[in-house]
């Protein structure tokens, strides 16, 4: 759909051990609003989308998708951050 681009975020574990669970955030640029995200990603404030994922196996990769709607003429960058949350048992 025109004005509703879909973006991809690829996560990769190049290591030899599995990661802990992964949290990913994507900050939405001004002029865009959230439409949909893969893997149960969601937003509470329409400014940031978040995902909570299980760990990645060694050598594994995972692609997340994010669909936005342009609501005003704009240029922007989608900033993403991924972090592993250590298990506490």
C-alpha positions in Angstrom: 0.0 0.0 0.0 1.4 3.4 -0.9 2.4 5.3 2.2 2.6 2.2 4.3 6.2 1.0 4.0 7.4 -2.3 5.6 10.8 -2.4 7.2 12.9 -5.4 8.3 15.2 -5.8 11.2 17.6 -8.8 11.1 19.1 -10.2 14.3 22.0 -12.6 14.0 23.9 -14.7 16.6 27.3 -15.3 15.1 28.5 -16.8 18.4 29.0 -20.4 19.5 26.4 -20.3 22.3 22.7 -19.5 22.5 21.8 -16.0 23.6 19.5 -15.2 26.5 16.0 -13.9 25.6 16.3 -10.8 23.3 14.4 -7.5 23.6 14.3 -5.3 20.6 13.0 -1.7 20.3 12.6 0.5 17.2 12.0 4.2 17.6 9.5 5.5 15.0 10.4 8.7 13.2 8.2 11.8 13.2 5.6 11.7 10.5 4.9 7.9 10.7 2.5 5.9 12.8 2.5 2.2 13.7 0.4 -0.2 11.6 1.7 -3.7 12.4 4.7 -5.8 13.5 5.6 -9.4 13.2 6.3 -11.7 16.2 3.8 -10.0 18.5 5.7 -6.7 18.4 3.6 -3.8 19.6 3.5 -0.2 20.8 1.9 1.6 23.7 2.7 5.1 22.6 3.1 5.1 18.8 6.6 6.3 19.2 8.4 3.0 19.9 7.8 -0.6 18.9 9.0 -3.4 21.1 9.5 -7.2 20.8 10.3 -9.8 23.4 11.9 -12.9 21.8 13.4 -16.2 23.0 17.1 -16.5 22.7 18.8 -17.1 19.4 20.6 -20.4 18.9 24.3 -20.3 17.8 24.5 -19.2 14.1 20.8 -18.5 14.0 19.1 -15.4 12.6 15.7 -13.9 13.0 14.0 -11.2 10.8 11.4 -8.9 12.3 9.1 -6.7 10.2 7.5 -3.4 11.0 4.8 -1.7 8.9 4.3 2.0 9.3 1.9 4.6 7.8 3.2 8.0 6.6 0.9 10.6 8.1 2.9 13.6 7.1 5.7 14.4 4.6 8.8 13.4 6.4 12.3 11.9 6.3 13.4 9.8 9.1 15.6 7.1 10.5 14.3 4.1 12.4 16.7 3.6 15.3 16.8 0.0 16.6 18.3 -1.4 19.8 18.6 -5.1 20.7 19.6 -6.4 24.1 19.8 -9.7 25.9 18.2 -10.0 29.3 20.1 -12.5 31.4 18.1 -15.3 33.0 17.5 -15.0 36.7 16.4 -18.2 38.3 
